[in-house]
Amino acid sequence: MRYKLLSLLFISASFLFAQDLPTETNNNTKFQVGVHYLGNLRNNNIISDGFNGVVGISGNYAFYQNDNLAFSAGLTLDYLQTRDVFLQNDILIWNPNISVEANLFNGKLTPFFGIGYAFFSNKFQYVSGVLDPFDPALMAREKKLNFNGITINPGVKYHLSELLFLEGSYKYYPVNSSDMDGTANVHLINLGIGFKF
């Protein structure tokens, strides 16, 4: 599946490079869609140590832009695979966000800064009962845990063409839950490719 996705991205990119585009395309493109590798840095908490980053997708709409700045609103979905440490199911993190992209270098490199709110849920399995394993009251139970928090996301985009860009970013996500005490400080690294249209 991974090779099919990469093949599709490279074929799409070749069509974008083949286009003869006008110079004002940047101001006419409002939508951005991207796919990225998601790295989850270990940080001694149940999210950082319990999950491996896999892949994420993002979509943004520029609601205001000029030659120097672009303000966008969007949604990022990040998929993490469980390592069966505490939470047994894979997670999908929903992250609505807003961001500003600045054309500081008048070229292909543009830094951006985003802030958002992310949330996901997972199920925790536990056994209730006393010490006797043959006690009928000894049962496996399941509890749904909800997690949320603000995200801070600085990064940079390198524009390969008017419509195609590479992206690298860091996301800080202090995860809270009303079902558990404490905060899990999660650090994510994103490396990906995106398209404008």
C-alpha positions in Angstrom: 0.0 0.0 0.0 2.9 2.3 0.8 4.4 1.9 -2.6 1.1 2.5 -4.4 0.7 5.8 -2.4 4.2 6.9 -3.2 3.8 6.0 -6.9 0.6 8.0 -7.1 2.3 11.0 -5.5 5.3 10.9 -7.9 3.0 10.5 -11.0 0.9 13.5 -9.8 4.1 15.5 -9.2 5.3 14.8 -12.7 2.1 16.2 -14.2 2.6 19.4 -12.0 6.2 19.8 -13.2 5.1 19.5 -16.8 2.6 22.4 -16.6 3.4 25.8 -18.0 2.0 28.0 -15.3 1.5 31.8 -15.1 3.5 33.6 -12.4 0.4 34.8 -10.5 -0.7 31.2 -9.7 0.3 31.6 -6.0 -2.4 34.2 -5.5 -5.1 32.2 -7.3 -4.6 29.0 -5.4 -6.6 28.8 -2.2 -6.5 25.1 -1.3 -3.5 23.0 -0.1 -3.6 19.2 0.4 -0.7 17.3 1.8 0.5 13.9 3.0 3.3 13.4 5.5 5.3 11.0 7.5 4.6 11.3 11.2 7.5 10.8 13.7 6.6 10.5 17.4 9.5 11.4 19.6 9.9 9.3 22.8 9.2 11.4 25.9 8.4 9.0 28.8 4.6 9.2 28.7 1.7 6.9 27.5 1.3 8.6 24.1 5.0 9.1 23.2 6.0 5.6 24.4 2.8 3.8 23.5 2.5 4.7 19.8 4.5 4.9 16.6 3.8 7.6 14.1 2.8 6.4 10.7 1.2 8.9 8.3 -0.9 12.0 8.3 -2.9 14.1 5.8 -3.8 17.7 5.8 -6.0 20.2 4.0 -6.0 24.0 4.2 -7.9 26.8 2.8 -6.3 30.3 2.5 -9.0 32.7 3.5 -6.7 35.8 3.1 -3.5 36.1 1.1 -1.3 38.7 -0.5 2.3 38.7 -1.8 3.8 38.4 1.7 1.3 36.6 3.9 -1.3 33.8 3.7 -3.7 33.0 6.5 -5.3 29.6 6.4 -7.7 27.3 8.2 -7.6 23.6 7.9 -7.7 20.1 9.3 -4.9 17.6 9.9 -5.5 13.9 10.5 -2.6 11.9 12.1 -2.6 8.1 12.3 -0.5 6.5 15.1 -0.1 2.8 15.6 -0.2 1.3 19.0 2.8 -0.5 20.6 0.4 -2.3 23.1 2.0 -0.6 26.1 -1.1 0.8 27.8 -3.7 1.7 25.2 -4.4 -1.2 22.8 -6.0 0.5 19.8 -4.4 2.6 17.0 -5.4 6.3 17.2 -6.5 8.9 14.7 -5.8 12.5 15.9 -8.2 15.1 14.6 -6.5 18.6 14.5 -8.4 21.6 13.3 -6.0 24.5 13.0 -5.3 28.0 11.7 -1.9 29.1 10.3 0.0 32.0 8.8 2.6 31.5 6.1 5.1 34.2 5.4 7.1 34.9 2.2 10.1 36.2 4.1 12.8 35.2 1.6 11.0 36.2 -1.7 11.7 32.7 -3.0 10.9 29.1 -2.7 11.4 28.8 1.1 8.4 30.0 3.2 8.1 29.5 7.0 4.8 29.0 8.6 3.3 28.9 12.1 0.1 27.1 13.1 -2.0 26.7 16.2 -4.9 24.4 16.7 -6.9 22.0 18.9 -6.4 18.3 18.7 -8.5 15.4 20.1 -8.8 11.6 19.9 -10.2 8.7 21.9 -9.0 5.2 22.8 -10.2 2.2 24.7 -8.5 0.9 27.8 -9.2 -2.7 28.9 -8.9 -3.8 32.5 -10.0 -6.7 34.7 -12.3 -6.1 37.7 -12.8 -8.6 40.6 -11.0 -10.1 43.5 -8.0 -12.4 43.5 -9.9 -15.6 42.6 -9.6 -16.2 38.8 -12.6 -18.5 38.9 -14.8 -15.8 40.4 -17.6 -14.9 38.0 -17.3 -11.3 39.0 -13.8 -11.3 37.5 -14.5 -9.8 34.1 -12.6 -8.0 31.4 -14.1 -4.5 31.1 -13.5 -1.7 28.7 -13.4 2.1 29.3 -13.3 4.8 26.6 -10.8 7.5 27.3 -10.9 10.9 25.6 -7.8 13.1 25.1 -7.4 16.7 23.8 -5.1 19.7 23.8 -3.8 22.7 22.0 -1.2 22.2 19.2 1.6 24.5 18.3 3.1 23.8 14.8 6.0 25.8 13.4 7.5 24.6 10.1 8.8 25.5 6.6 7.7 24.8 3.1 10.0 24.5 0.1 8.2 25.2 -3.2 9.4 22.9 -6.0 7.0 24.6 -8.4 4.0 26.9 -8.2 1.7 24.0 -7.2 4.0 21.5 -5.5 5.9 21.8 -2.2 7.9 19.8 0.3 7.1 20.4 4.0 8.8 19.9 7.3 7.4 20.8 10.6 7.4 20.2 14.4 4.2 19.9 16.4 4.0 20.3 20.2 0.9 18.7 21.7 0.3 18.7 25.5 -2.3 16.0 25.7 -4.9 16.2 28.6 -7.7 13.9 29.6 -10.6 14.3 31.9 -10.3 10.5 32.6 -6.7 10.6 33.8 -4.4 12.9 35.8 -1.5 14.7 34.3 -0.4 15.9 30.9 1.5 14.0 28.2 3.9 16.3 26.4 3.9 14.9 22.8 6.5 16.0 20.2 5.7 15.1 16.5 7.9 15.6 13.5 6.2 15.9 10.0 8.0 15.4 6.7 5.8 15.5 3.6 4.7 16.7 0.2 1.8 18.9 -0.7 -0.2 20.3 -3.7 -1.9 23.6 -4.2 -5.0 24.1 -6.4 
